[in-house]
Amino acid sequence: MKTIESILTKLYEARVPNVKDIVSLLSIDSPRERMALFNFADQIRKQYMGDEVLLRGIIEFSNYCGNTCFYCGLNKNNSKIKRYRLTKEEILSSVESLISYKIKTVILQSGEDSNLDSLWLCDVIKTIKSRYDTAVTLSVGEKSYGDYKMWKEAGADRYLLKIETSNETLYKILHPDMSFSNRIECLKNLKKLGYEVGSGNIIGLKGQTLKIIADDILFFKKKNFDMIGIGPFIPHSVTELAEEKKGDADLTLKVIALTRIIMKNSHLPATTALGSMEQDYRRDALKAGANVLMVNFTPSPYRSQYELYPGKRCIDEPQGVCAGCAEKIADSIGRVVEYRRGDSLKK
């Protein structure tokens, strides 16, 4: 019988990892094997990424969305949510606050807003890049090749477009009126245009199996993403999956660990969703291969209205307070926060 250490080494060294090996490791439940997995991933993280914890400052500038994703509180059928769009001036004020905390990455995120003015966003990007020495990441969903090109030429550095599940059948069930092939095409276009590209998945979706999760990790490997966000499913009361159980934190940590082992030098955040469970699991994620923390700079009262899921962490604190919290989290596990851009390590 193979030992867990031998399987981990095999996965680490494989050019094309074996899906059965991934599934077997996702299935482990003994404390010793879990610790072996997390420690192995942590060593890979240290080898490829160092001991620094990178900070990303996120500004959720609009919660309008035209999609009906079954798991998301921003879906267009949610009539209870108060919709908003930040002005350029509000965004720039938040960027100013973010920069004052020495953070060197701005993430501009919104729902998939069909009424987003691409020229307006282009102007916002240009203004940020002209005033500050910072990387700009966009996360505004599926857009045209022309929009992606324009924003890249305006100075955008990175783009986050999560696949959520790489299983086409499950994707179609969870994303009515959306196209799996278009999602893939958008990811290809972003790569072609020279963005650093991020994707990711949700752990615990209805209909998801360990084999599907393993295939997600192999999808990340095939696409060689620069950054990958992995978080647990948290049900929202106004969605189709309102009555489903919450995703398992331990399984999410195992997915992060295996993604680190297989992807090696991709940036992996300890996601806010992991910090919004029954306890804060972000420290555990950092000890299982993650190397990034997100700090929310969305201004009040809008922060609480960007409700992807209920119970979201850090919605009431003043802007910037969470940067100090991130330093404490890193320090508690013998790591240090590094205030730099944290560009991709992919070649």
ZADO-1210 file (C-alpha; in nm, 4 decimals, padded with zeros to 6 digits):
<atoms>
<atom x="00.0000" y="00.0000" z="00.0000" code="MET" pos="1"/>
<atom x="00.1304" y="00.3437" z="-00.0914" code="LYS" pos="2"/>
<atom x="00.1997" y="00.5817" z="00.1946" code="THR" pos="3"/>
<atom x="00.0536" y="00.9320" z="00.1854" code="ILE" pos="4"/>
<atom x="00.4066" y="01.0722" z="00.1630" code="GLU" pos="5"/>
<atom x="00.4788" y="00.8711" z="-00.1521" code="SER" pos="6"/>
<atom x="00.1530" y="00.9846" z="-00.3148" code="ILE" pos="7"/>
<atom x="00.2299" y="01.3474" z="-00.2296" code="LEU" pos="8"/>
<atom x="00.5768" y="01.3192" z="-00.3799" code="THR" pos="9"/>
<atom x="00.4338" y="01.1565" z="-00.6909" code="LYS" pos="10"/>
<atom x="00.1813" y="01.4391" z="-00.7345" code="LEU" pos="11"/>
<atom x="00.4468" y="01.7043" z="-00.6823" code="TYR" pos="12"/>
<atom x="00.6778" y="01.5533" z="-00.9423" code="GLU" pos="13"/>
<atom x="00.4145" y="01.4606" z="-01.2019" code="ALA" pos="14"/>
<atom x="00.3904" y="01.6582" z="-01.5247" code="ARG" pos="15"/>
<atom x="00.0314" y="01.5344" z="-01.5521" code="VAL" pos="16"/>
<atom x="-00.0984" y="01.4424" z="-01.2045" code="PRO" pos="17"/>
<atom x="-00.3165" y="01.1325" z="-01.1664" code="ASN" pos="18"/>
<atom x="-00.6767" y="01.2233" z="-01.0911" code="VAL" pos="19"/>
<atom x="-00.7193" y="00.9100" z="-00.8751" code="LYS" pos="20"/>
<atom x="-00.4307" y="01.0213" z="-00.6536" code="ASP" pos="21"/>
<atom x="-00.5949" y="01.3605" z="-00.6062" code="ILE" pos="22"/>
<atom x="-00.9294" y="01.2026" z="-00.5172" code="VAL" pos="23"/>
<atom x="-00.7621" y="00.9687" z="-00.2679" code="SER" pos="24"/>
<atom x="-00.5978" y="01.2639" z="-00.0928" code="LEU" pos="25"/>
<atom x="-00.9216" y="01.4626" z="-00.0898" code="LEU" pos="26"/>
<atom x="-01.0751" y="01.1616" z="00.0868" code="SER" pos="27"/>
<atom x="-00.8316" y="01.1369" z="00.3783" code="ILE" pos="28"/>
<atom x="-00.9721" y="01.1958" z="00.7243" code="ASP" pos="29"/>
<atom x="-00.7130" y="01.0776" z="00.9759" code="SER" pos="30"/>
<atom x="-00.5421" y="01.3597" z="01.1697" code="PRO" pos="31"/>
<atom x="-00.1967" y="01.2256" z="01.0819" code="ARG" pos="32"/>
<atom x="-00.2651" y="01.2146" z="00.7085" code="GLU" pos="33"/>
<atom x="-00.4277" y="01.5577" z="00.7096" code="ARG" pos="34"/>
<atom x="-00.1254" y="01.7036" z="00.8860" code="MET" pos="35"/>
<atom x="00.1083" y="01.5295" z="00.6408" code="ALA" pos="36"/>
<atom x="-00.0815" y="01.6845" z="00.3498" code="LEU" pos="37"/>
<atom x="-00.0878" y="02.0347" z="00.4995" code="PHE" pos="38"/>
<atom x="00.2781" y="02.0241" z="00.6033" code="ASN" pos="39"/>
<atom x="00.3863" y="01.9036" z="00.2576" code="PHE" pos="40"/>
<atom x="00.1906" y="02.1869" z="00.0929" code="ALA" pos="41"/>
<atom x="00.3349" y="02.4385" z="00.3379" code="ASP" pos="42"/>
<atom x="00.6869" y="02.3314" z="00.2466" code="GLN" pos="43"/>
<atom x="00.6106" y="02.3754" z="-00.1235" code="ILE" pos="44"/>
<atom x="00.4689" y="02.7193" z="-00.0474" code="ARG" pos="45"/>
<atom x="00.7864" y="02.8105" z="00.1409" code="LYS" pos="46"/>
<atom x="01.0081" y="02.6781" z="-00.1388" code="GLN" pos="47"/>
<atom x="00.8338" y="02.8634" z="-00.4211" code="TYR" pos="48"/>
<atom x="00.6703" y="03.1660" z="-00.2562" code="MET" pos="49"/>
<atom x="00.8769" y="03.2357" z="00.0545" code="GLY" pos="50"/>
<atom x="00.7416" y="03.3249" z="00.3974" code="ASP" pos="51"/>
<atom x="00.5834" y="03.6560" z="00.2969" code="GLU" pos="52"/>
<atom x="00.2072" y="03.7019" z="00.3095" code="VAL" pos="53"/>
<atom x="00.0970" y="03.9372" z="00.0326" code="LEU" pos="54"/>
<atom x="-00.1923" y="04.1789" z="00.0809" code="LEU" pos="55"/>
<atom x="-00.4460" y="04.2718" z="-00.1869" code="ARG" pos="56"/>
<atom x="-00.6830" y="04.5628" z="-00.1351" code="GLY" pos="57"/>
<atom x="-01.0305" y="04.5046" z="-00.2774" code="ILE" pos="58"/>
<atom x="-01.2855" y="04.7705" z="-00.3767" code="ILE" pos="59"/>
<atom x="-01.6298" y="04.6298" z="-00.4608" code="GLU" pos="60"/>
<atom x="-01.7497" y="04.9176" z="-00.6756" code="PHE" pos="61"/>
<atom x="-02.0877" y="04.7806" z="-00.7910" code="SER" pos="62"/>
<atom x="-02.3272" y="04.5065" z="-00.6848" code="ASN" pos="63"/>
<atom x="-02.5403" y="04.5142" z="-00.9991" code="TYR" pos="64"/>
<atom x="-02.5425" y="04.1798" z="-01.1787" code="CYS" pos="65"/>
<atom x="-02.7308" y="04.0415" z="-01.4777" code="GLY" pos="66"/>
<atom x="-02.6706" y="03.6752" z="-01.3953" code="ASN" pos="67"/>
<atom x="-02.8839" y="03.4254" z="-01.2016" code="THR" pos="68"/>
<atom x="-02.6118" y="03.2051" z="-01.0505" code="CYS" pos="69"/>
<atom x="-02.7748" y="02.9677" z="-00.8036" code="PHE" pos="70"/>
<atom x="-02.5197" y="03.0293" z="-00.5244" code="TYR" pos="71"/>
<atom x="-02.4712" y="03.4071" z="-00.5338" code="CYS" pos="72"/>
<atom x="-02.6542" y="03.6740" z="-00.3363" code="GLY" pos="73"/>
<atom x="-02.5894" y="03.9351" z="-00.6058" code="LEU" pos="74"/>
<atom x="-02.7989" y="03.7466" z="-00.8638" code="ASN" pos="75"/>
<atom x="-03.0422" y="03.9669" z="-01.0539" code="LYS" pos="76"/>
<atom x="-03.3483" y="03.7946" z="-00.9026" code="ASN" pos="77"/>
<atom x="-03.2594" y="03.9188" z="-00.5532" code="ASN" pos="78"/>
<atom x="-03.5075" y="04.2027" z="-00.5072" code="SER" pos="79"/>
<atom x="-03.4180" y="04.2498" z="-00.1403" code="LYS" pos="80"/>
<atom x="-03.0682" y="04.3822" z="-00.1998" code="ILE" pos="81"/>
<atom x="-03.0002" y="04.7546" z="-00.2282" code="LYS" pos="82"/>
<atom x="-02.8046" y="04.8072" z="-00.5480" code="ARG" pos="83"/>
<atom x="-02.5227" y="05.0590" z="-00.5817" code="TYR" pos="84"/>
<atom x="-02.2476" y="05.1822" z="-00.8103" code="ARG" pos="85"/>
<atom x="-01.9564" y="05.3822" z="-00.6734" code="LEU" pos="86"/>
<atom x="-01.8577" y="05.7021" z="-00.8473" code="THR" pos="87"/>
<atom x="-01.5083" y="05.7526" z="-00.9819" code="LYS" pos="88"/>
<atom x="-01.4395" y="05.9881" z="-00.6920" code="GLU" pos="89"/>
<atom x="-01.5510" y="05.7294" z="-00.4348" code="GLU" pos="90"/>
<atom x="-01.3271" y="05.4677" z="-00.5935" code="ILE" pos="91"/>
<atom x="-01.0271" y="05.7005" z="-00.5983" code="LEU" pos="92"/>
<atom x="-01.0855" y="05.7915" z="-00.2348" code="SER" pos="93"/>
<atom x="-01.0782" y="05.4219" z="-00.1469" code="SER" pos="94"/>
<atom x="-00.7619" y="05.3738" z="-00.3511" code="VAL" pos="95"/>
<atom x="-00.6032" y="05.6642" z="-00.1614" code="GLU" pos="96"/>
<atom x="-00.6872" y="05.4903" z="00.1666" code="SER" pos="97"/>
<atom x="-00.5509" y="05.1611" z="00.0371" code="LEU" pos="98"/>
<atom x="-00.2246" y="05.3221" z="-00.0712" code="ILE" pos="99"/>
<atom x="-00.1883" y="05.4889" z="00.2697" code="SER" pos="100"/>
<atom x="-00.1624" y="05.1379" z="00.4172" code="TYR" pos="101"/>
<atom x="00.1260" y="05.0588" z="00.1772" code="LYS" pos="102"/>
<atom x="-00.0746" y="04.7981" z="-00.0157" code="ILE" pos="103"/>
<atom x="00.0428" y="04.7726" z="-00.3770" code="LYS" pos="104"/>
<atom x="-00.2462" y="04.5876" z="-00.5447" code="THR" pos="105"/>
<atom x="-00.5917" y="04.7347" z="-00.6099" code="VAL" pos="106"/>
<atom x="-00.8692" y="04.4894" z="-00.6998" code="ILE" pos="107"/>
<atom x="-01.1692" y="04.6534" z="-00.8680" code="LEU" pos="108"/>
<atom x="-01.4558" y="04.4072" z="-00.8404" code="GLN" pos="109"/>
<atom x="-01.8227" y="04.4155" z="-00.9327" code="SER" pos="110"/>
<atom x="-02.1098" y="04.1912" z="-01.0278" code="GLY" pos="111"/>
<atom x="-02.1394" y="04.1078" z="-01.3972" code="GLU" pos="112"/>
<atom x="-02.3052" y="04.4399" z="-01.4701" code="ASP" pos="113"/>
<atom x="-02.4253" y="04.4628" z="-01.8308" code="SER" pos="114"/>
<atom x="-02.4552" y="04.8400" z="-01.7917" code="ASN" pos="115"/>
<atom x="-02.0935" y="04.8873" z="-01.6872" code="LEU" pos="116"/>
<atom x="-01.9509" y="05.1747" z="-01.8939" code="ASP" pos="117"/>
<atom x="-01.6272" y="05.0320" z="-02.0320" code="SER" pos="118"/>
<atom x="-01.4931" y="05.3786" z="-02.1197" code="LEU" pos="119"/>
<atom x="-01.5667" y="05.4994" z="-01.7660" code="TRP" pos="120"/>
<atom x="-01.3751" y="05.2042" z="-01.6190" code="LEU" pos="121"/>
<atom x="-01.0924" y="05.2724" z="-01.8643" code="CYS" pos="122"/>
<atom x="-01.0710" y="05.6280" z="-01.7285" code="ASP" pos="123"/>
<atom x="-01.0697" y="05.4998" z="-01.3693" code="VAL" pos="124"/>
<atom x="-00.7824" y="05.2609" z="-01.4496" code="ILE" pos="125"/>
<atom x="-00.5791" y="05.5325" z="-01.6230" code="LYS" pos="126"/>
<atom x="-00.6271" y="05.7721" z="-01.3317" code="THR" pos="127"/>
<atom x="-00.5199" y="05.5131" z="-01.0742" code="ILE" pos="128"/>
<atom x="-00.2115" y="05.4166" z="-01.2751" code="LYS" pos="129"/>
<atom x="-00.1125" y="05.7798" z="-01.3312" code="SER" pos="130"/>
<atom x="-00.1336" y="05.8656" z="-00.9610" code="ARG" pos="131"/>
<atom x="-00.0058" y="05.5554" z="-00.7856" code="TYR" pos="132"/>
<atom x="00.2604" y="05.2888" z="-00.8169" code="ASP" pos="133"/>
<atom x="00.0202" y="04.9974" z="-00.7848" code="THR" pos="134"/>
<atom x="-00.0961" y="04.6909" z="-00.9718" code="ALA" pos="135"/>
<atom x="-00.4597" y="04.6975" z="-01.0843" code="VAL" pos="136"/>
<atom x="-00.6638" y="04.3776" z="-01.0906" code="THR" pos="137"/>
<atom x="-01.0073" y="04.3718" z="-01.2511" code="LEU" pos="138"/>
<atom x="-01.2878" y="04.1316" z="-01.1647" code="SER" pos="139"/>
<atom x="-01.5950" y="04.2364" z="-01.3603" code="VAL" pos="140"/>
<atom x="-01.6902" y="03.9163" z="-01.5391" code="GLY" pos="141"/>
<atom x="-01.7342" y="03.8194" z="-01.9024" code="GLU" pos="142"/>
<atom x="-01.6724" y="04.1105" z="-02.1379" code="LYS" pos="143"/>
<atom x="-01.5752" y="04.1519" z="-02.5010" code="SER" pos="144"/>
<atom x="-01.2231" y="04.1075" z="-02.6335" code="TYR" pos="145"/>
<atom x="-01.2289" y="04.4780" z="-02.7204" code="GLY" pos="146"/>
<atom x="-01.3076" y="04.5802" z="-02.3627" code="ASP" pos="147"/>
<atom x="-01.0379" y="04.3528" z="-02.2224" code="TYR" pos="148"/>
<atom x="-00.7885" y="04.4984" z="-02.4718" code="LYS" pos="149"/>
<atom x="-00.8837" y="04.8571" z="-02.3912" code="MET" pos="150"/>
<atom x="-00.8502" y="04.8039" z="-02.0162" code="TRP" pos="151"/>
<atom x="-00.5145" y="04.6296" z="-02.0613" code="LYS" pos="152"/>
<atom x="-00.3859" y="04.9208" z="-02.2675" code="GLU" pos="153"/>
<atom x="-00.5164" y="05.1586" z="-02.0001" code="ALA" pos="154"/>
<atom x="-00.2862" y="04.9889" z="-01.7490" code="GLY" pos="155"/>
<atom x="-00.4787" y="04.6984" z="-01.5943" code="ALA" pos="156"/>
<atom x="-00.2337" y="04.4266" z="-01.4917" code="ASP" pos="157"/>
<atom x="-00.4454" y="04.1321" z="-01.3802" code="ARG" pos="158"/>
<atom x="-00.7893" y="03.9832" z="-01.4224" code="TYR" pos="159"/>
<atom x="-00.9822" y="03.7459" z="-01.1968" code="LEU" pos="160"/>
<atom x="-01.2518" y="03.5332" z="-01.3624" code="LEU" pos="161"/>
<atom x="-01.3466" y="03.2329" z="-01.1506" code="LYS" pos="162"/>
<atom x="-01.4758" y="02.9229" z="-01.3269" code="ILE" pos="163"/>
<atom x="-01.6420" y="02.8069" z="-00.9977" code="GLU" pos="164"/>
<atom x="-01.6622" y="02.4554" z="-01.1459" code="THR" pos="165"/>
<atom x="-01.4824" y="02.3185" z="-01.4507" code="SER" pos="166"/>
<atom x="-01.7475" y="02.0517" z="-01.4991" code="ASN" pos="167"/>
<atom x="-01.9564" y="02.1724" z="-01.7937" code="GLU" pos="168"/>
<atom x="-02.2723" y="01.9879" z="-01.6904" code="THR" pos="169"/>
<atom x="-02.2637" y="02.1224" z="-01.3342" code="LEU" pos="170"/>
<atom x="-02.1703" y="02.4679" z="-01.4628" code="TYR" pos="171"/>
<atom x="-02.4818" y="02.4786" z="-01.6826" code="LYS" pos="172"/>
<atom x="-02.7049" y="02.3717" z="-01.3928" code="ILE" pos="173"/>
<atom x="-02.5691" y="02.6396" z="-01.1602" code="LEU" pos="174"/>
<atom x="-02.5451" y="02.9188" z="-01.4203" code="HIS" pos="175"/>
<atom x="-02.8731" y="02.9460" z="-01.6156" code="PRO" pos="176"/>
<atom x="-02.8474" y="03.1537" z="-01.9329" code="ASP" pos="177"/>
<atom x="-02.4681" y="03.1494" z="-01.9200" code="MET" pos="178"/>
<atom x="-02.2275" y="02.9742" z="-02.1546" code="SER" pos="179"/>
<atom x="-01.9474" y="02.7519" z="-02.0289" code="PHE" pos="180"/>
<atom x="-01.7668" y="02.7843" z="-02.3603" code="SER" pos="181"/>
<atom x="-01.7821" y="03.1639" z="-02.3422" code="ASN" pos="182"/>
<atom x="-01.6322" y="03.1549" z="-01.9930" code="ARG" pos="183"/>
<atom x="-01.3432" y="02.9497" z="-02.1294" code="ILE" pos="184"/>
<atom x="-01.3085" y="03.1814" z="-02.4289" code="GLU" pos="185"/>
<atom x="-01.2861" y="03.4857" z="-02.2005" code="CYS" pos="186"/>
<atom x="-01.0070" y="03.3191" z="-02.0013" code="LEU" pos="187"/>
<atom x="-00.8228" y="03.2472" z="-02.3267" code="LYS" pos="188"/>
<atom x="-00.8630" y="03.6075" z="-02.4422" code="ASN" pos="189"/>
<atom x="-00.7292" y="03.7437" z="-02.1142" code="LEU" pos="190"/>
<atom x="-00.4207" y="03.5223" z="-02.1418" code="LYS" pos="191"/>
<atom x="-00.3734" y="03.6247" z="-02.5047" code="LYS" pos="192"/>
<atom x="-00.3815" y="03.9927" z="-02.4111" code="LEU" pos="193"/>
<atom x="-00.1082" y="03.9501" z="-02.1518" code="GLY" pos="194"/>
<atom x="-00.3040" y="03.9786" z="-01.8299" code="TYR" pos="195"/>
<atom x="-00.1965" y="03.7870" z="-01.5239" code="GLU" pos="196"/>
<atom x="-00.5054" y="03.5672" z="-01.5016" code="VAL" pos="197"/>
<atom x="-00.6762" y="03.4263" z="-01.1963" code="GLY" pos="198"/>
<atom x="-00.9574" y="03.1766" z="-01.1609" code="SER" pos="199"/>
<atom x="-01.0874" y="02.9470" z="-00.8879" code="GLY" pos="200"/>
<atom x="-01.3706" y="02.7328" z="-00.7597" code="ASN" pos="201"/>
<atom x="-01.6280" y="02.6922" z="-00.4844" code="ILE" pos="202"/>
<atom x="-01.6117" y="02.3856" z="-00.2602" code="ILE" pos="203"/>
<atom x="-01.9397" y="02.2262" z="-00.1536" code="GLY" pos="204"/>
<atom x="-02.1684" y="02.3124" z="-00.4449" code="LEU" pos="205"/>
<atom x="-02.4743" y="02.0910" z="-00.4883" code="LYS" pos="206"/>
<atom x="-02.3895" y="01.8122" z="-00.7327" code="GLY" pos="207"/>
<atom x="-02.0146" y="01.8457" z="-00.6875" code="GLN" pos="208"/>
<atom x="-01.8085" y="01.5296" z="-00.6308" code="THR" pos="209"/>
<atom x="-01.4490" y="01.4716" z="-00.5274" code="LEU" pos="210"/>
<atom x="-01.3770" y="01.3689" z="-00.8869" code="LYS" pos="211"/>
<atom x="-01.5143" y="01.7031" z="-01.0098" code="ILE" pos="212"/>
<atom x="-01.2973" y="01.8897" z="-00.7579" code="ILE" pos="213"/>
<atom x="-00.9937" y="01.6887" z="-00.8684" code="ALA" pos="214"/>
<atom x="-01.0719" y="01.7823" z="-01.2281" code="ASP" pos="215"/>
<atom x="-01.0907" y="02.1479" z="-01.1215" code="ASP" pos="216"/>
<atom x="-00.7350" y="02.1259" z="-00.9896" code="ILE" pos="217"/>
<atom x="-00.6208" y="01.9651" z="-01.3147" code="LEU" pos="218"/>
<atom x="-00.8019" y="02.2450" z="-01.5029" code="PHE" pos="219"/>
<atom x="-00.6004" y="02.4997" z="-01.3039" code="PHE" pos="220"/>
<atom x="-00.2857" y="02.3067" z="-01.3922" code="LYS" pos="221"/>
<atom x="-00.3696" y="02.2932" z="-01.7626" code="LYS" pos="222"/>
<atom x="-00.4423" y="02.6670" z="-01.7778" code="LYS" pos="223"/>
<atom x="-00.1421" y="02.7502" z="-01.5573" code="ASN" pos="224"/>
<atom x="-00.3255" y="03.0317" z="-01.3797" code="PHE" pos="225"/>
<atom x="-00.1235" y="03.3000" z="-01.2047" code="ASP" pos="226"/>
<atom x="-00.3634" y="03.3111" z="-00.9103" code="MET" pos="227"/>
<atom x="-00.6371" y="03.0792" z="-00.7864" code="ILE" pos="228"/>
<atom x="-00.9129" y="03.1582" z="-00.5356" code="GLY" pos="229"/>
<atom x="-01.0656" y="02.8614" z="-00.3512" code="ILE" pos="230"/>
<atom x="-01.3446" y="02.9100" z="-00.1009" code="GLY" pos="231"/>
<atom x="-01.6281" y="02.7158" z="00.0639" code="PRO" pos="232"/>
<atom x="-01.9889" y="02.7403" z="-00.0465" code="PHE" pos="233"/>
<atom x="-02.1953" y="02.9506" z="00.1955" code="ILE" pos="234"/>
<atom x="-02.5714" y="02.9375" z="00.1231" code="PRO" pos="235"/>
<atom x="-02.7632" y="03.2621" z="00.0794" code="HIS" pos="236"/>
<atom x="-03.1330" y="03.2798" z="00.1698" code="SER" pos="237"/>
<atom x="-03.2432" y="03.4402" z="-00.1593" code="VAL" pos="238"/>
<atom x="-03.0754" y="03.1877" z="-00.3900" code="THR" pos="239"/>
<atom x="-03.1764" y="02.8525" z="-00.5401" code="GLU" pos="240"/>
<atom x="-02.9319" y="02.6799" z="-00.3042" code="LEU" pos="241"/>
<atom x="-03.0634" y="02.8485" z="00.0110" code="ALA" pos="242"/>
<atom x="-03.1471" y="02.5189" z="00.1831" code="GLU" pos="243"/>
<atom x="-02.8233" y="02.3399" z="00.0961" code="GLU" pos="244"/>
<atom x="-02.5602" y="02.2760" z="00.3606" code="LYS" pos="245"/>
<atom x="-02.2498" y="02.4874" z="00.3925" code="LYS" pos="246"/>
<atom x="-01.9301" y="02.3741" z="00.2235" code="GLY" pos="247"/>
<atom x="-01.6825" y="02.1839" z="00.4394" code="ASP" pos="248"/>
<atom x="-01.3884" y="02.3926" z="00.5634" code="ALA" pos="249"/>
<atom x="-01.1599" y="02.0919" z="00.5990" code="ASP" pos="250"/>
<atom x="-01.2226" y="01.9827" z="00.2397" code="LEU" pos="251"/>
<atom x="-01.1580" y="02.3392" z="00.1235" code="THR" pos="252"/>
<atom x="-00.8231" y="02.3375" z="00.3047" code="LEU" pos="253"/>
<atom x="-00.7333" y="02.0066" z="00.1392" code="LYS" pos="254"/>
<atom x="-00.8139" y="02.1544" z="-00.2018" code="VAL" pos="255"/>
<atom x="-00.5903" y="02.4533" z="-00.1287" code="ILE" pos="256"/>
<atom x="-00.3084" y="02.2232" z="-00.0183" code="ALA" pos="257"/>
<atom x="-00.3311" y="02.0020" z="-00.3270" code="LEU" pos="258"/>
<atom x="-00.3550" y="02.3049" z="-00.5543" code="THR" pos="259"/>
<atom x="-00.0345" y="02.4396" z="-00.4003" code="ARG" pos="260"/>
<atom x="00.1451" y="02.1072" z="-00.4470" code="ILE" pos="261"/>
<atom x="00.0388" y="02.0774" z="-00.8097" code="ILE" pos="262"/>
<atom x="00.0527" y="02.4460" z="-00.9126" code="MET" pos="263"/>
<atom x="00.3666" y="02.5232" z="-00.7092" code="LYS" pos="264"/>
<atom x="00.4122" y="02.8978" z="-00.7706" code="ASN" pos="265"/>
<atom x="00.0591" y="03.0315" z="-00.8243" code="SER" pos="266"/>
<atom x="-00.0659" y="03.2911" z="-00.5768" code="HIS" pos="267"/>
<atom x="-00.3323" y="03.1365" z="-00.3498" code="LEU" pos="268"/>
<atom x="-00.5375" y="03.3570" z="-00.1165" code="PRO" pos="269"/>
<atom x="-00.6732" y="03.2550" z="00.2197" code="ALA" pos="270"/>
<atom x="-01.0162" y="03.3648" z="00.1027" code="THR" pos="271"/>
<atom x="-01.2581" y="03.5872" z="00.2903" code="THR" pos="272"/>
<atom x="-01.5182" y="03.3089" z="00.2651" code="ALA" pos="273"/>
<atom x="-01.2903" y="03.0839" z="00.4717" code="LEU" pos="274"/>
<atom x="-01.2772" y="03.3623" z="00.7280" code="GLY" pos="275"/>
<atom x="-01.6575" y="03.3883" z="00.7344" code="SER" pos="276"/>
<atom x="-01.7381" y="03.0356" z="00.8511" code="MET" pos="277"/>
<atom x="-01.8218" y="02.9262" z="01.2069" code="GLU" pos="278"/>
<atom x="-01.4602" y="03.0187" z="01.2820" code="GLN" pos="279"/>
<atom x="-01.1877" y="03.2032" z="01.0925" code="ASP" pos="280"/>
<atom x="-00.9991" y="02.9457" z="00.8844" code="TYR" pos="281"/>
<atom x="-00.7700" y="03.1916" z="00.7064" code="ARG" pos="282"/>
<atom x="-00.4793" y="03.1087" z="00.9383" code="ARG" pos="283"/>
<atom x="-00.5302" y="02.7394" z="00.8604" code="ASP" pos="284"/>
<atom x="-00.5292" y="02.8156" z="00.4878" code="ALA" pos="285"/>
<atom x="-00.1987" y="03.0014" z="00.5186" code="LEU" pos="286"/>
<atom x="-00.0565" y="02.6941" z="00.6940" code="LYS" pos="287"/>
<atom x="-00.1867" y="02.4699" z="00.4141" code="ALA" pos="288"/>
<atom x="-00.0286" y="02.6491" z="00.1183" code="GLY" pos="289"/>
<atom x="-00.1938" y="02.9914" z="00.0822" code="ALA" pos="290"/>
<atom x="00.0187" y="03.3067" z="00.0623" code="ASN" pos="291"/>
<atom x="-00.2255" y="03.5980" z="00.0130" code="VAL" pos="292"/>
<atom x="-00.4787" y="03.7832" z="00.2294" code="LEU" pos="293"/>
<atom x="-00.7529" y="04.0151" z="00.1025" code="MET" pos="294"/>
<atom x="-00.8209" y="04.3485" z="00.2730" code="VAL" pos="295"/>
<atom x="-01.1568" y="04.5137" z="00.2045" code="ASN" pos="296"/>
<atom x="-01.1509" y="04.8844" z="00.1199" code="PHE" pos="297"/>
<atom x="-01.5089" y="04.9133" z="-00.0028" code="THR" pos="298"/>
<atom x="-01.6504" y="05.2209" z="00.1750" code="PRO" pos="299"/>
<atom x="-01.9457" y="05.2068" z="00.4117" code="SER" pos="300"/>
<atom x="-02.2379" y="05.1601" z="00.3756" code="PRO" pos="301"/>
<atom x="-02.1752" y="04.9783" z="00.0481" code="TYR" pos="302"/>
<atom x="-01.9566" y="04.7042" z="00.1940" code="ARG" pos="303"/>
<atom x="-02.2491" y="04.5304" z="00.3632" code="SER" pos="304"/>
<atom x="-02.4522" y="04.5521" z="00.0406" code="GLN" pos="305"/>
<atom x="-02.1978" y="04.3474" z="-00.1561" code="TYR" pos="306"/>
<atom x="-02.3437" y="04.0303" z="-00.0099" code="GLU" pos="307"/>
<atom x="-02.2236" y="03.7349" z="-00.2129" code="LEU" pos="308"/>
<atom x="-02.3082" y="03.5242" z="00.0925" code="TYR" pos="309"/>
<atom x="-02.4330" y="03.6042" z="00.4452" code="PRO" pos="310"/>
<atom x="-02.2046" y="03.6581" z="00.7426" code="GLY" pos="311"/>
<atom x="-01.9235" y="03.8010" z="00.5340" code="LYS" pos="312"/>
<atom x="-01.6240" y="03.9013" z="00.7445" code="ARG" pos="313"/>
<atom x="-01.5013" y="04.2599" z="00.7796" code="CYS" pos="314"/>
<atom x="-01.8096" y="04.4545" z="00.6685" code="ILE" pos="315"/>
<atom x="-01.8397" y="04.6917" z="00.9651" code="ASP" pos="316"/>
<atom x="-01.4790" y="04.7857" z="01.0390" code="GLU" pos="317"/>
<atom x="-01.3349" y="05.1199" z="00.9239" code="PRO" pos="318"/>
<atom x="-01.1305" y="05.1118" z="00.6041" code="GLN" pos="319"/>
<atom x="-00.7829" y="04.9732" z="00.6575" code="GLY" pos="320"/>
<atom x="-00.8370" y="04.8125" z="00.9969" code="VAL" pos="321"/>
<atom x="-00.8151" y="04.4690" z="00.8383" code="CYS" pos="322"/>
<atom x="-00.4596" y="04.5418" z="00.7221" code="ALA" pos="323"/>
<atom x="-00.3538" y="04.5373" z="01.0865" code="GLY" pos="324"/>
<atom x="-00.5565" y="04.2207" z="01.1383" code="CYS" pos="325"/>
<atom x="-00.3715" y="04.0576" z="00.8480" code="ALA" pos="326"/>
<atom x="-00.0386" y="04.1411" z="01.0092" code="GLU" pos="327"/>
<atom x="-00.1524" y="03.9744" z="01.3318" code="LYS" pos="328"/>
<atom x="-00.2650" y="03.6620" z="01.1446" code="ILE" pos="329"/>
<atom x="00.0705" y="03.6360" z="00.9677" code="ALA" pos="330"/>
<atom x="00.2671" y="03.7001" z="01.2858" code="ASP" pos="331"/>
<atom x="00.0722" y="03.4332" z="01.4765" code="SER" pos="332"/>
<atom x="00.2113" y="03.1628" z="01.2444" code="ILE" pos="333"/>
<atom x="00.5626" y="03.3022" z="01.2143" code="GLY" pos="334"/>
<atom x="00.5085" y="03.4722" z="00.8800" code="ARG" pos="335"/>
<atom x="00.5424" y="03.8369" z="00.7795" code="VAL" pos="336"/>
<atom x="00.3249" y="04.0654" z="00.5674" code="VAL" pos="337"/>
<atom x="00.5104" y="04.1915" z="00.2633" code="GLU" pos="338"/>
<atom x="00.3968" y="04.5221" z="00.1140" code="TYR" pos="339"/>
<atom x="00.4805" y="04.4765" z="-00.2519" code="ARG" pos="340"/>
<atom x="00.2912" y="04.4169" z="-00.5761" code="ARG" pos="341"/>
<atom x="00.3402" y="04.0410" z="-00.5664" code="GLY" pos="342"/>
<atom x="00.3455" y="03.9923" z="-00.9423" code="ASP" pos="343"/>
<atom x="00.3084" y="03.6505" z="-01.1021" code="SER" pos="344"/>
<atom x="00.5969" y="03.4077" z="-01.0691" code="LEU" pos="345"/>
<atom x="00.4938" y="03.2228" z="-01.3842" code="LYS" pos="346"/>
<atom x="00.7310" y="03.2396" z="-01.6811" code="LYS" pos="347"/>
</atoms>
